[in-house]
């Protein structure tokens, strides 16, 4: 993963701010996607951050492992998990290779901004192939990204091409997508696409999120 991304998420100041984003609930589109997951499925949460999705999915009866590139993130989310008595393992990984055996999970999620931090098509293709490796037969992958059309309409000043810069005077950005681009990423990795659509607005400031659910 880019040094820009790694540096941002190892900065304790930035991670401390992430604590306040954790409300322990799924967004509308996430709840809808979770309805497709098998009961009590084993889920890998890639780019787990401060555990919002992991904690909410655990409360719904799923088994979760969360991974993130940031040691600072994993340190803080592990402390938060123990404090609230969640039986979830949170692990640091290198951003490229998933440290699990083949066919380890029924479901993988790459939610929030994570997919847009996998800069470049080659990185995404290799990473989705790695996801496919650790999914069981007929396993599900759900990934999301910023909607380019929405950003062009509402936040054009923060865009440079398909790069979305939400923070002033910083190098970090999220790639934004058109629906057909998410479809192409899934199909090029050999997944069968179940759905690919804009997610319903959770809060006005969240805007529109594109998400894709596909099957191995």
Helices and strands as residue ranges (DSSP letters): H 3-10, H 12-18, G 19-21, H 28-34, E 42-46, H 52-59, E 63-68, H 71-83, E 89-92, E 105-110, G 114-117, H 121-134, E 135-147, H 148-154, G 156-158, E 159-160, E 163-164, E 174-177, H 179-188, E 192-199, G 204-206, E 209-215
